[in-house]
Amino acid sequence: MVAKINANSCKCCGSCIGECPASAISLNDDVAFVEEDECIGCGICKDTCPHGAITID
């Protein structure tokens, strides 16, 4: 399982980037992007996102 970011909901606030323990999230073209090979599927980013733009699939 890895984090997935809904580009339509992402507001580029950066909340998820600072909270990711695996440093798997970055901003790419004004949308948060998950490096799936680095993501550990912990869900911290999902819980942190104030816009509900992240799911764990």
N, C-alpha and C positions, 0 to 999 in steps of 0.2 A: 504494500500500500504506500502511496506517495501523495503529496499535496498537489492539488490542481487549482489553478487560479482562473476565475472567470474574468476575462479581459473587459467585459462590459460593466462589471461591478467594481473592479479595482480602481481606486482613486489615487493610487501612487503615494499613499501617506507614509509608507515605509515602516509601519508598525511591525509587520511580519519579519522584515529583514533583521531588525535588531533583536528579535526574540528567538530566531531560529538557532538551536544549539548546534546544528550541523553546518551552518553558514551556507545553506543550499539555495537561498533566495537572493535575487538581485533585481535591479530595475533594468529593463531592456525596452527601449522605445516607449517610455512612459507607462509601462505596465510591469508589475512584478512577474518575475520568471523563476521557475523552480528547476534546478538541475536535478533531474530525477535520479541520476546515479548517486547523488550525494544525500538526497532526502532520506531520513530514517522513519518517516511516517508517524511521528510522535503526536501530531495534531496541535502543537503549541501555536503555530501560526494561525490555524483555523480559529482557535479560541481567542487569539489576540486581535484578529481582523475586525475593526469596527463596522465594516461595510458588508460583512458576510460573503466576501468574494472567494473564500477558500473552502474547498472540500477535500476530504481524504478518501481517495479511491484506490 
